[in-house]
Amino acid sequence: YLSTMQKPLAAAGPGALQPDVQAIRQQQQQLGTVAKVLITFSLLLIVLPITLYFITKSLLFEGFLSIAPRQSYIYAAIVAVVTVHIILAGFVFFAFWEGGTGKEVPDAAAKQD
């Protein structure tokens, strides 16, 4: 098996592996970008709704608008749920447009054709 793999590489010359290395680096950069986006949206999903819940409940609804505490729970929960939906929609929108604009890296199997 190794002898069959070494023949095409030796015949191709020393620069034959260069495009494969570049493709691998490009894939690694894309995976790094995807990981950063996923972590960012995950943190936003955890932190932002909880923060907005407590801020809107205490400052906006009970403080500024003088709404009763029982009603302010409901309104603050609605704000948190809407925030979660906005973040999820942003993630789907970003994933859709990022996936469509990325350059496709050809497979090793497609190169053998």
C-alpha positions, 0 to 999 in steps of 0.5 A, a space after each residue: 500500500 505504501 509503495 503505491 502511495 509513494 509512486 504518485 508523490 515521487 512522480 509529482 515532485 516536491 510541490 505536489 503537496 502544497 495545495 493540500 496543505 493550503 486546503 487544510 489550513 483553510 479548513 482549519 481557519 473556517 473551523 476556527 471561525 465557526 467555533 468562535 461564532 458558536 461560542 459567541 452565540 452560546 454565551 449570548 443565549 446564556 447571558 443576555 436573556 437572564 441579564 435583560 430579565 432582571 434589568 427590565 424587571 427591577 429597573 423598567 417595569 417595577 422602577 420606571 413604570 411602577 408595575 406590580 411585582 407579579 406582573 413585572 415577572 410576566 413582562 420581564 419573562 416575555 422580554 427574555 423569551 423574545 431576546 432568545 428568539 432574536 439571538 436564535 434568528 441571528 444565529 440562523 441568519 449568520 449560519 445561512 449567509 456564512 455557509 453560502 459565501 464560503 469557498 468549497 474546498 475540493 476533496 482528495 477523492 474529487 482530485 483523483 478523477 
